[in-house]
Amino acid sequence: LDLDNFLRKNPGMSLGPSRSDSLVLIGLFQFKEIAKGGRIIEDLYELEITILPKQQLKLPKVVEIGGRIPRNGKHHVNPDYSLCLGSPVRLLSILSSQPSLAGFAEKCIVPFLYAMSCVLKFGDPFVFGELAHGEKGIIDDYCELFSVKTQAQVIRVLEVLGSKRRQANKEPCLCGCGKRLGVCKFNRIINRYRKLAPRSWFKKHAMNPGQGV
């Protein structure tokens, strides 16, 4: 979690009232960022970040509570008012290189808020590209991540990630080559994501890929 490091880097935020077994951070989140070839943005947002116990493998939930980001279905805000920072597997993949709260802030929260500030201040398009809302956006993102083309293949990849490696390797490869998964190059893609989460996480996600788990 590395909470102390996060609070040092973000002095405008502090611990808020806890909810059940979760940890809540609340306050002003300030950043200065520039995208390649883009604008320099220095801005701040009032955020509430909820962190669940590590054993639940839940990504932090980030809610903008200052009223700057419209909750009209057009500004990447989920129905529960959390910010749609990306698909679950992509976020886990991003975090794998810097698995801490400070890393989550730097690699997931800041790029989203940078893009949002460009939208709100200058009317720019969402600079890092936009996915469709809800399940379609997640499926589209997973098609890119997993190098597949259909929703059925995405679900099958998640199911394979949710099964034992030895068992999965004996099954026909879902890329359609006719080989067993264990001898197909596609297995490298599968193995790339196995380390991100337990099998139980992928198994649950496969049953409802349009929803975070």
N, C-alpha and C positions, 0 to 999 in steps of 0.2 A: 504493500500500500504506500509506504514512504510518505506518510501524512505530513511530517515536519518539513520535508523538502518542498512539498506542494505549497504549504502555508507560507514558507519563506519566499517563494517565488510569486505568491499571490497574496500580499498582505491585506488586500481588501476583503478577503474571505475569512470566515471563522466557523468554528463548530456551532451548529444549531441544535435545537431540541431533537433528540434521537426518537426514531419511530420503531417500536418493537426491537428487533435485533439489528437494525440498520444504522448507518452513520450518515449524518446530514451535514453538509457544508453549505453556507449561505453567505451572500455578500456580493461585492463588486469585483468582477473578473476583468482585468485590464490586459490588453495585448497591443503589440506593435508588430506588424507583419507586412511582407511584400511577396506577391506572387511573381513568378518569372515573367518579366515583360509587363507586369501589372502595376497597380497603384500601391503606394505605401499607405497603409491604413493603421491608424492608432485610435483605438476605441475602447469602450468599456460597456459591459452588460451586467445587469443584476441577475445572478444565477442561484439556483438551488440544485446541488448535486447530491444525489442519494446513492450510497454505496452499501450493497448487501454483503453478507458474510461470504468470504472467499470460497467456502465449500459449495455455495450455490452456483458458482460460475456465472453470475449475472454481471453484465456490463453496467457501469454507472448510469444512472438516469439523470439527465440534465434538463432542467426546466428554466426558461427565461421568465422571470417574475416581475420585470420592470415595465412590461407593457410595450416594449419597442417592436417586438416581432409579432405581426398580426397572426391571430389564430383563425384564419379563414380558409384553411385547406390549400393555400397557395404558397406557403412559405416554409415548407418542410417541418411542420409541427405535427406530431402524432396525435391521435384522438385523446390520449391521456395527457396532452400538453407537453410531453417531453420532446426535445429536439431530435429530428431524424438525422443522426450523424452518419449513418451508413448501414449496410446490411451486417447482421451479427458476425458472420464468418469473416468478412472483410475487416471489421473492427478488431476481431481477435487476431487476425493475421498482422495487422498494423501494430498492435500492441505487443506481439511476440518479440519484437526487437527491443522494446523498452517497456517492460511490464511493471509499470508503476502509475500512481495517480498523476504524477507530473508528466509522465510520458503520454498518458491518455489526454491530458489537457493540451499538450504541445502538438500531438499528432492527429487528434480527433476534434477537440473543441475549437481550438484556434482556427484551423482551416475553415470550419463551418462558419464561425462568427466573422471571419475575414470576408468570405463570400457573401454573407448576409449583409454586412455593412456596405459592400459595393452595391448591392441591390437597393438597400434602404436610402443610402445617401446620394447615389448617382444614377439609379435606375439601370445599372448594368445587369446583364444576364448572370445567372449563378455561375461563377467563373470556373468551377471545377467540374462542370457538367451536371445535368440533372437526371435523376432516375424518375420513372413514373412512381406515383404514390402507392403505398401499400404493397400487397403481395406481388403485383406485376413488377414493381421496381426491384424488389429483392430477387425474384426469379431472374430478371434480366441481368442483374449484377452477378448472380451465381453462374449464369451461362458463360459470362466472360471469365470469371475466376476459374471455373472448372473446365473451360474449353469444350463446352457442350452446346447444343442448340435448342433443346426443348425442355419444358417443365418436367416431363416424365424422366428425362435423363438427370436433371438436377435432383429430383427426389431420390432417384436410384443412387446417385453419388452419396447423398446424405445417409441413405440406408446402409450403404457399404461402409461408410465411415463409422456407422453405429454398430458394425458387426466385427467379430474377431478377424484379425488379419489373415490367419491361416484358412479360415472358412471362406472369406471373401476372395482370396487368391484362386480358389478352385472354380469359381463361377465364371460364366462367359463375360468377357469384358463389355462394359456398357457403351464403349465407343462404337460397337458394331463391327469390329474387325474379324470376329469369329474365333479369336484366340481366348485362352483363359486370361483373366485379369493379371494373374501372377507373372505371366510372360510377355505382357503387352507394355509398351512404353507409357501407356496411360496410367499405369500403376504408380509412376513417379509423381503424377499430379495428386493422386489419392494420398500417397504417403506424405506429401508436403503439408497436408492439412490434418493428418491424424494427431500430430503432437499438440494441436491447438486446444483440444478439449477431450474429455472422457467420451467413451463410446456412448454412454447413456445420454449425454448432451446431444450428440448428433442424431441418435435414434428418436429422441423427443422432437427435435427440430424437423426431422423428416416428416412427421405427422402433421405439422402445420408450419411450413417454411415461410409463410407470410407474416409470421409473428415471432418476436424475439423470445428467447427462452432463458 
